[in-house]
Amino acid sequence: MTISPSAGYERQAIIDLDALRHNVRHFVDIAHPARVMAVVKADGYGHGAIQCARAAVEAGAAWLGVAHLSEALELRAAGIDAPVLAWLHTPSSPFPAAVEAGVDIGVSGWELDHVVAAARELERPARVHLKIDTGLGRNGCPPEKWEALVSSAMEHQEEGLLRVVGIFSHFAVADEPEREETDSQIERFREAVAVAEDAGVDVEVRHMANTPATLSRPDSHFDLVRVGAGIFGLSPFAGQKSAELGLRPAMTLKATVAGCKEVPAGQGVSYGLRYTTTEPTTLALVPLGYADGVPRASDGGPVAIDGKRYQVSGRIAMDQLVVDLKTNGIADTEKSVLGHDAVLFGGGPDDPGADDWAEAANTINYEIVTRIGSRVPRIYVGETE
């Protein structure tokens, strides 16, 4: 799909909500009969949490997922009433507000007392999902404390202070399908669910699969899959592009070329003069930099101008980057690229991808889209009334 620029924006991240809907429907088909939780944490991986949450629900997502309770409350404030789970908390997290708003709360251990206190204060039962650590080593209840956590939660459920809605965990290496640890994690999860069921938990949803596991491990789908990067059209697998997985990238990052000038051979470019022209050439100045989230550490990140792909020349600065067009004598002619679009990544057939920038910056495509800053306006295509 070719996306036209929006007039008046010097730089923009164009978010194709139709692409996102396509991706959600694709995962709904893959996961069936399990349902899909669209994960819109970190402002929808930089795409806009509220707009993407609405589009995901329209396309068939049954749940929404975020990291923090504050993110869940923002969705509620926007009028989104779909089930939403938040799982990363601190003692100062707004538990009472979350219980009052009907937000599902992930509990790994210590949070249970805070959730119960909020429920008692509000005289309203909280909805909780108990999390077991099956090997990732982050939050999640240690296996040796799992039985005690389940027992405590069930006591509070009998008091009418909470409802144990789900049991969940998270994978460590599902993006490397050949790793045996994933098998071990699934087995530990099944064991934890069995312990909970023996204690009387009537589980509504068991969930463990992230994007890579949803695509590669149907035995991990259980009742619900949590898809984050995938709904935004990002491949979770090294060496495998989005299109190969039936996904469409939802973000296009572009800017209007701010300068076009001729320079001689031997011209140093940008801070540190790490790039030097080898012959007379034309340089294009693009007003995007690391303050906008473009990785300063990237080496030769791709930029497409007029359908032709180039590489960033020299260091990326705070507000701008330079592209050597490898041609000469066009700056003051009708062939000048001043005012033309420079696309860093997108979903078009001639566009570089977030994967290409991830490779240039020695990181992952998740980080590339998530780090695009607030100075870059989000322009939504395919938004419904």
DOKE-195133 format. One record per residue (C-alpha): residue number from 1; x, y, z. Coordinates in pm, whole numbers, padded with zeros to 5 digits, always signed. Layout:
DOKE-195133
+-----+--------+--------+--------+
!  nr !      x !      y !      z !
+-----+--------+--------+--------+
! NUM !      X !      Y !      Z !
...
+-----+--------+--------+--------+
end
This chain:
DOKE-195133
+-----+--------+--------+--------+
!  nr !      x !      y !      z !
+-----+--------+--------+--------+
!   1 ! +00000 ! +00000 ! +00000 !
!   2 ! +00135 ! +00342 ! -00094 !
!   3 ! +00075 ! +00601 ! +00176 !
!   4 ! +00070 ! +00969 ! +00079 !
!   5 ! +00240 ! +01227 ! +00300 !
!   6 ! +00035 ! +01471 ! +00501 !
!   7 ! +00084 ! +01835 ! +00407 !
!   8 ! +00242 ! +02058 ! +00667 !
!   9 ! +00441 ! +01790 ! +00849 !
!  10 ! +00819 ! +01811 ! +00814 !
!  11 ! +00856 ! +01467 ! +00970 !
!  12 ! +00592 ! +01206 ! +01040 !
!  13 ! +00525 ! +00850 ! +01143 !
!  14 ! +00233 ! +00732 ! +00933 !
!  15 ! +00037 ! +00457 ! +01108 !
!  16 ! -00161 ! +00230 ! +00875 !
!  17 ! -00446 ! +00102 ! +01090 !
!  18 ! -00573 ! -00116 ! +00805 !
!  19 ! -00239 ! -00298 ! +00814 !
!  20 ! -00279 ! -00345 ! +01188 !
!  21 ! -00631 ! -00481 ! +01142 !
!  22 ! -00500 ! -00721 ! +00878 !
!  23 ! -00233 ! -00845 ! +01120 !
!  24 ! -00481 ! -00891 ! +01405 !
!  25 ! -00717 ! -01090 ! +01181 !
!  26 ! -00421 ! -01302 ! +01071 !
!  27 ! -00338 ! -01388 ! +01432 !
!  28 ! -00703 ! -01452 ! +01513 !
!  29 ! -00701 ! -01715 ! +01237 !
!  30 ! -00369 ! -01864 ! +01350 !
!  31 ! -00463 ! -01887 ! +01716 !
!  32 ! -00821 ! -02014 ! +01682 !
!  33 ! -00981 ! -02147 ! +01897 !
!  34 ! -00762 ! -01952 ! +02139 !
!  35 ! -00838 ! -01581 ! +02151 !
!  36 ! -00599 ! -01293 ! +02087 !
!  37 ! -00476 ! -01031 ! +02332 !
!  38 ! -00340 ! -00730 ! +02144 !
!  39 ! -00050 ! -00591 ! +02345 !
!  40 ! -00041 ! -00211 ! +02315 !
!  41 ! +00212 ! -00127 ! +02588 !
!  42 ! +00473 ! +00147 ! +02536 !
!  43 ! +00217 ! +00361 ! +02354 !
!  44 ! +00139 ! +00077 ! +02117 !
!  45 ! +00507 ! +00007 ! +02047 !
!  46 ! +00534 ! +00372 ! +01943 !
!  47 ! +00230 ! +00355 ! +01713 !
!  48 ! -00025 ! +00509 ! +01951 !
!  49 ! -00193 ! +00291 ! +02213 !
!  50 ! -00545 ! +00429 ! +02196 !
!  51 ! -00581 ! +00432 ! +01817 !
!  52 ! -00421 ! +00088 ! +01784 !
!  53 ! -00625 ! -00060 ! +02067 !
!  54 ! -00947 ! +00051 ! +01901 !
!  55 ! -00840 ! -00089 ! +01564 !
!  56 ! -00729 ! -00418 ! +01721 !
!  57 ! -01062 ! -00468 ! +01895 !
!  58 ! -01244 ! -00383 ! +01571 !
!  59 ! -01043 ! -00656 ! +01399 !
!  60 ! -01126 ! -00924 ! +01653 !
!  61 ! -00885 ! -00892 ! +01945 !
!  62 ! -01072 ! -01014 ! +02255 !
!  63 ! -00830 ! -00865 ! +02508 !
!  64 ! -00580 ! -00583 ! +02537 !
!  65 ! -00250 ! -00600 ! +02723 !
!  66 ! -00020 ! -00335 ! +02869 !
!  67 ! +00273 ! -00331 ! +03108 !
!  68 ! +00164 ! -00063 ! +03356 !
!  69 ! -00165 ! +00013 ! +03526 !
!  70 ! -00129 ! +00376 ! +03417 !
!  71 ! -00138 ! +00258 ! +03055 !
!  72 ! -00454 ! +00058 ! +03121 !
!  73 ! -00619 ! +00358 ! +03286 !
!  74 ! -00542 ! +00569 ! +02979 !
!  75 ! -00730 ! +00317 ! +02766 !
!  76 ! -01024 ! +00328 ! +03003 !
!  77 ! -01021 ! +00711 ! +03003 !
!  78 ! -01046 ! +00697 ! +02623 !
!  79 ! -01366 ! +00495 ! +02653 !
!  80 ! -01216 ! +00155 ! +02566 !
!  81 ! -01400 ! -00106 ! +02772 !
!  82 ! -01248 ! -00429 ! +02637 !
!  83 ! -01082 ! -00657 ! +02893 !
!  84 ! -00733 ! -00521 ! +02960 !
!  85 ! -00452 ! -00678 ! +03161 !
!  86 ! -00152 ! -00498 ! +03316 !
!  87 ! +00130 ! -00698 ! +03470 !
!  88 ! +00426 ! -00481 ! +03579 !
!  89 ! +00380 ! -00295 ! +03907 !
!  90 ! +00556 ! -00119 ! +04194 !
!  91 ! +00424 ! -00052 ! +04546 !
!  92 ! +00320 ! +00295 ! +04428 !
!  93 ! +00114 ! +00170 ! +04132 !
!  94 ! -00250 ! +00292 ! +04129 !
!  95 ! -00413 ! -00033 ! +04240 !
!  96 ! -00737 ! +00128 ! +04370 !
!  97 ! -00794 ! +00315 ! +04045 !
!  98 ! -00729 ! -00002 ! +03846 !
!  99 ! -00973 ! -00208 ! +04052 !
! 100 ! -01236 ! +00065 ! +04021 !
! 101 ! -01186 ! +00077 ! +03642 !
! 102 ! -01221 ! -00299 ! +03606 !
! 103 ! -00862 ! -00351 ! +03493 !
! 104 ! -00725 ! -00705 ! +03524 !
! 105 ! -00410 ! -00711 ! +03736 !
! 106 ! -00119 ! -00950 ! +03697 !
! 107 ! +00004 ! -01081 ! +04033 !
! 108 ! +00341 ! -01245 ! +04090 !
! 109 ! +00343 ! -01237 ! +04471 !
! 110 ! +00379 ! -00918 ! +04675 !
! 111 ! +00115 ! -00737 ! +04467 !
! 112 ! -00163 ! -00954 ! +04610 !
! 113 ! -00175 ! -00763 ! +04940 !
! 114 ! -00204 ! -00430 ! +04756 !
! 115 ! -00478 ! -00559 ! +04529 !
! 116 ! -00674 ! -00702 ! +04822 !
! 117 ! -00641 ! -00376 ! +05016 !
! 118 ! -00776 ! -00182 ! +04718 !
! 119 ! -01065 ! -00425 ! +04674 !
! 120 ! -01154 ! -00406 ! +05043 !
! 121 ! -01146 ! -00026 ! +05035 !
! 122 ! -01367 ! -00007 ! +04727 !
! 123 ! -01590 ! -00297 ! +04829 !
! 124 ! -01542 ! -00432 ! +04481 !
! 125 ! -01373 ! -00761 ! +04386 !
! 126 ! -01053 ! -00731 ! +04186 !
! 127 ! -00979 ! -00938 ! +03875 !
! 128 ! -00635 ! -01099 ! +03894 !
! 129 ! -00416 ! -01320 ! +03679 !
! 130 ! -00156 ! -01518 ! +03872 !
! 131 ! +00183 ! -01530 ! +03702 !
! 132 ! +00426 ! -01818 ! +03736 !
! 133 ! +00795 ! -01781 ! +03648 !
! 134 ! +00865 ! -02079 ! +03424 !
! 135 ! +01223 ! -01982 ! +03341 !
! 136 ! +01246 ! -01622 ! +03221 !
! 137 ! +01368 ! -01499 ! +03558 !
! 138 ! +01185 ! -01167 ! +03561 !
! 139 ! +00855 ! -01117 ! +03742 !
! 140 ! +00636 ! -01418 ! +03803 !
! 141 ! +00608 ! -01628 ! +04115 !
! 142 ! +00903 ! -01863 ! +04184 !
! 143 ! +00787 ! -02225 ! +04154 !
! 144 ! +00863 ! -02298 ! +04519 !
! 145 ! +00621 ! -02022 ! +04628 !
! 146 ! +00350 ! -02095 ! +04375 !
! 147 ! +00132 ! -02320 ! +04590 !
! 148 ! +00130 ! -02062 ! +04871 !
! 149 ! +00037 ! -01779 ! +04631 !
! 150 ! -00248 ! -01980 ! +04484 !
! 151 ! -00372 ! -02073 ! +04831 !
! 152 ! -00366 ! -01712 ! +04948 !
! 153 ! -00545 ! -01592 ! +04636 !
! 154 ! -00818 ! -01853 ! +04682 !
! 155 ! -00871 ! -01750 ! +05044 !
! 156 ! -00928 ! -01393 ! +04930 !
! 157 ! -01155 ! -01514 ! +04651 !
! 158 ! -01369 ! -01692 ! +04909 !
! 159 ! -01391 ! -01361 ! +05098 !
! 160 ! -01529 ! -01201 ! +04783 !
! 161 ! -01229 ! -00968 ! +04744 !
! 162 ! -01102 ! -01099 ! +04412 !
! 163 ! -01159 ! -01336 ! +04126 !
! 164 ! -00871 ! -01539 ! +03985 !
! 165 ! -00940 ! -01491 ! +03617 !
! 166 ! -00623 ! -01633 ! +03467 !
! 167 ! -00291 ! -01809 ! +03500 !
! 168 ! -00004 ! -01689 ! +03283 !
! 169 ! +00368 ! -01692 ! +03215 !
! 170 ! +00613 ! -01561 ! +02955 !
! 171 ! +00869 ! -01721 ! +02725 !
! 172 ! +01240 ! -01649 ! +02723 !
! 173 ! +01355 ! -01781 ! +02385 !
! 174 ! +01046 ! -01844 ! +02171 !
! 175 ! +01201 ! -01624 ! +01902 !
! 176 ! +01464 ! -01898 ! +01864 !
! 177 ! +01238 ! -02195 ! +01783 !
! 178 ! +01518 ! -02446 ! +01796 !
! 179 ! +01585 ! -02381 ! +02167 !
! 180 ! +01481 ! -02662 ! +02404 !
! 181 ! +01405 ! -02424 ! +02690 !
! 182 ! +01067 ! -02347 ! +02541 !
! 183 ! +00961 ! -02710 ! +02584 !
! 184 ! +01065 ! -02696 ! +02949 !
! 185 ! +00874 ! -02375 ! +03006 !
! 186 ! +00554 ! -02518 ! +02860 !
! 187 ! +00583 ! -02824 ! +03083 !
! 188 ! +00638 ! -02609 ! +03394 !
! 189 ! +00339 ! -02397 ! +03301 !
! 190 ! +00116 ! -02701 ! +03266 !
! 191 ! +00230 ! -02817 ! +03609 !
! 192 ! +00154 ! -02476 ! +03762 !
! 193 ! -00193 ! -02473 ! +03608 !
! 194 ! -00258 ! -02822 ! +03749 !
! 195 ! -00159 ! -02703 ! +04097 !
! 196 ! -00397 ! -02409 ! +04067 !
! 197 ! -00683 ! -02624 ! +03944 !
! 198 ! -00627 ! -02871 ! +04228 !
! 199 ! -00658 ! -02577 ! +04467 !
! 200 ! -00997 ! -02491 ! +04322 !
! 201 ! -00907 ! -02223 ! +04069 !
! 202 ! -01165 ! -02218 ! +03788 !
! 203 ! -00940 ! -02070 ! +03523 !
! 204 ! -01104 ! -01852 ! +03261 !
! 205 ! -00787 ! -01798 ! +03055 !
! 206 ! -00449 ! -01966 ! +03051 !
! 207 ! -00199 ! -01766 ! +02848 !
! 208 ! +00169 ! -01790 ! +02770 !
! 209 ! +00234 ! -01742 ! +02398 !
! 210 ! +00391 ! -01420 ! +02273 !
! 211 ! +00421 ! -01331 ! +01903 !
! 212 ! +00692 ! -01586 ! +01814 !
! 213 ! +00525 ! -01866 ! +02009 !
! 214 ! +00190 ! -01787 ! +01851 !
! 215 ! +00351 ! -01831 ! +01511 !
! 216 ! +00568 ! -02134 ! +01584 !
! 217 ! +00430 ! -02321 ! +01887 !
! 218 ! +00059 ! -02405 ! +01862 !
! 219 ! +00099 ! -02620 ! +02174 !
! 220 ! +00149 ! -02297 ! +02370 !
! 221 ! -00171 ! -02125 ! +02260 !
! 222 ! -00392 ! -02251 ! +02546 !
! 223 ! -00693 ! -02016 ! +02582 !
! 224 ! -00534 ! -01685 ! +02487 !
! 225 ! -00225 ! -01562 ! +02301 !
! 226 ! -00056 ! -01227 ! +02369 !
! 227 ! +00057 ! -01065 ! +02045 !
! 228 ! +00257 ! -00743 ! +02057 !
! 229 ! +00513 ! -00691 ! +01783 !
! 230 ! +00319 ! -00906 ! +01540 !
! 231 ! +00010 ! -00686 ! +01531 !
! 232 ! +00233 ! -00399 ! +01420 !
! 233 ! +00370 ! -00611 ! +01137 !
! 234 ! +00709 ! -00687 ! +01288 !
! 235 ! +00874 ! -01024 ! +01243 !
! 236 ! +01004 ! -01175 ! +01569 !
! 237 ! +01244 ! -01409 ! +01390 !
! 238 ! +01595 ! -01324 ! +01275 !
! 239 ! +01628 ! -01366 ! +00900 !
! 240 ! +01255 ! -01387 ! +00835 !
! 241 ! +01073 ! -01086 ! +00695 !
! 242 ! +00722 ! -00973 ! +00785 !
! 243 ! +00581 ! -01060 ! +00442 !
! 244 ! +00697 ! -01420 ! +00481 !
! 245 ! +00478 ! -01442 ! +00791 !
! 246 ! +00177 ! -01281 ! +00626 !
! 247 ! +00224 ! -00953 ! +00815 !
! 248 ! +00216 ! -00590 ! +00701 !
! 249 ! +00430 ! -00325 ! +00876 !
! 250 ! +00206 ! -00057 ! +01022 !
! 251 ! +00452 ! +00232 ! +01059 !
! 252 ! +00620 ! +00440 ! +00790 !
! 253 ! +00879 ! +00692 ! +00914 !
! 254 ! +00952 ! +00975 ! +00674 !
! 255 ! +01067 ! +01336 ! +00658 !
! 256 ! +01091 ! +01615 ! +00401 !
! 257 ! +01443 ! +01671 ! +00269 !
! 258 ! +01564 ! +01997 ! +00427 !
! 259 ! +01873 ! +02063 ! +00218 !
! 260 ! +02040 ! +01964 ! -00108 !
! 261 ! +02386 ! +02093 ! -00195 !
! 262 ! +02699 ! +02019 ! -00394 !
! 263 ! +03026 ! +01940 ! -00218 !
! 264 ! +03376 ! +01863 ! -00349 !
! 265 ! +03576 ! +01546 ! -00314 !
! 266 ! +03731 ! +01520 ! +00030 !
! 267 ! +03439 ! +01684 ! +00210 !
! 268 ! +03394 ! +01554 ! +00564 !
! 269 ! +03037 ! +01493 ! +00672 !
! 270 ! +02880 ! +01534 ! +01018 !
! 271 ! +03036 ! +01512 ! +01364 !
! 272 ! +03372 ! +01342 ! +01385 !
! 273 ! +03416 ! +01361 ! +01007 !
! 274 ! +03396 ! +00984 ! +00993 !
! 275 ! +03265 ! +00999 ! +00639 !
! 276 ! +03448 ! +01176 ! +00358 !
! 277 ! +03328 ! +01213 ! +00001 !
! 278 ! +03547 ! +01042 ! -00257 !
! 279 ! +03442 ! +01264 ! -00549 !
! 280 ! +03228 ! +01573 ! -00613 !
! 281 ! +02876 ! +01480 ! -00507 !
! 282 ! +02538 ! +01598 ! -00383 !
! 283 ! +02439 ! +01571 ! -00019 !
! 284 ! +02080 ! +01560 ! +00106 !
! 285 ! +01993 ! +01677 ! +00458 !
! 286 ! +01710 ! +01491 ! +00634 !
! 287 ! +01559 ! +01648 ! +00949 !
! 288 ! +01545 ! +01335 ! +01164 !
! 289 ! +01798 ! +01251 ! +01433 !
! 290 ! +01851 ! +01068 ! +01755 !
! 291 ! +01620 ! +01311 ! +01939 !
! 292 ! +01348 ! +01164 ! +01717 !
! 293 ! +01454 ! +00809 ! +01801 !
! 294 ! +01678 ! +00734 ! +01502 !
! 295 ! +01962 ! +00526 ! +01652 !
! 296 ! +02287 ! +00725 ! +01666 !
! 297 ! +02480 ! +00399 ! +01685 !
! 298 ! +02352 ! +00275 ! +01350 !
! 299 ! +02607 ! +00220 ! +01075 !
! 300 ! +02481 ! +00309 ! +00729 !
! 301 ! +02111 ! +00302 ! +00803 !
! 302 ! +01899 ! +00296 ! +00483 !
! 303 ! +01704 ! +00594 ! +00347 !
! 304 ! +01486 ! +00591 ! +00035 !
! 305 ! +01449 ! +00911 ! -00168 !
! 306 ! +01242 ! +00909 ! -00487 !
! 307 ! +01228 ! +00531 ! -00473 !
! 308 ! +01607 ! +00488 ! -00467 !
! 309 ! +01779 ! +00353 ! -00159 !
! 310 ! +02082 ! +00521 ! -00003 !
! 311 ! +02274 ! +00493 ! +00324 !
! 312 ! +02320 ! +00751 ! +00596 !
! 313 ! +02660 ! +00916 ! +00548 !
! 314 ! +02846 ! +00995 ! +00868 !
! 315 ! +02713 ! +01017 ! +01220 !
! 316 ! +02348 ! +01075 ! +01295 !
! 317 ! +02307 ! +01400 ! +01486 !
! 318 ! +02040 ! +01505 ! +01735 !
! 319 ! +01809 ! +01659 ! +01475 !
! 320 ! +01939 ! +01553 ! +01136 !
! 321 ! +02124 ! +01307 ! +00919 !
! 322 ! +02301 ! +01333 ! +00584 !
! 323 ! +02273 ! +01116 ! +00274 !
! 324 ! +02534 ! +01110 ! -00004 !
! 325 ! +02330 ! +01081 ! -00324 !
! 326 ! +02636 ! +00964 ! -00520 !
! 327 ! +02561 ! +01203 ! -00804 !
! 328 ! +02668 ! +01554 ! -00893 !
! 329 ! +02528 ! +01880 ! -01024 !
! 330 ! +02161 ! +01843 ! -00934 !
! 331 ! +02128 ! +02073 ! -00632 !
! 332 ! +02024 ! +02385 ! -00822 !
! 333 ! +01826 ! +02211 ! -01096 !
! 334 ! +01485 ! +02057 ! -01134 !
! 335 ! +01644 ! +01729 ! -01022 !
! 336 ! +01706 ! +01865 ! -00674 !
! 337 ! +01557 ! +01651 ! -00397 !
! 338 ! +01486 ! +01951 ! -00172 !
! 339 ! +01132 ! +01909 ! -00040 !
! 340 ! +01107 ! +01546 ! -00150 !
! 341 ! +01020 ! +01259 ! +00085 !
! 342 ! +01296 ! +01067 ! +00260 !
! 343 ! +01166 ! +00734 ! +00394 !
! 344 ! +01365 ! +00564 ! +00667 !
! 345 ! +01138 ! +00263 ! +00694 !
! 346 ! +00788 ! +00158 ! +00601 !
! 347 ! +00566 ! -00106 ! +00450 !
! 348 ! +00591 ! -00008 ! +00084 !
! 349 ! +00764 ! -00235 ! -00170 !
! 350 ! +01047 ! +00014 ! -00224 !
! 351 ! +01080 ! +00116 ! +00141 !
! 352 ! +01357 ! +00005 ! +00374 !
! 353 ! +01221 ! -00184 ! +00672 !
! 354 ! +01254 ! -00154 ! +01047 !
! 355 ! +01450 ! -00479 ! +01017 !
! 356 ! +01712 ! -00299 ! +00806 !
! 357 ! +01754 ! -00029 ! +01068 !
! 358 ! +01771 ! -00292 ! +01341 !
! 359 ! +02055 ! -00460 ! +01157 !
! 360 ! +02235 ! -00129 ! +01109 !
! 361 ! +02200 ! -00046 ! +01479 !
! 362 ! +02272 ! -00399 ! +01606 !
! 363 ! +01935 ! -00422 ! +01780 !
! 364 ! +01585 ! -00557 ! +01711 !
! 365 ! +01299 ! -00413 ! +01508 !
! 366 ! +01086 ! -00384 ! +01824 !
! 367 ! +01323 ! -00118 ! +01953 !
! 368 ! +01337 ! +00074 ! +01625 !
! 369 ! +00964 ! +00152 ! +01618 !
! 370 ! +00919 ! +00190 ! +01992 !
! 371 ! +01187 ! +00456 ! +02028 !
! 372 ! +01044 ! +00700 ! +01771 !
! 373 ! +00995 ! +01014 ! +01978 !
! 374 ! +00705 ! +01246 ! +02044 !
! 375 ! +00853 ! +01519 ! +01820 !
! 376 ! +00746 ! +01302 ! +01527 !
! 377 ! +00369 ! +01343 ! +01474 !
! 378 ! +00168 ! +01023 ! +01428 !
! 379 ! -00060 ! +01042 ! +01124 !
! 380 ! -00330 ! +00775 ! +01116 !
! 381 ! -00452 ! +00616 ! +00795 !
! 382 ! -00767 ! +00403 ! +00808 !
! 383 ! -00903 ! +00547 ! +01132 !
! 384 ! -01275 ! +00486 ! +01185 !
! 385 ! -01520 ! +00731 ! +01332 !
+-----+--------+--------+--------+
end
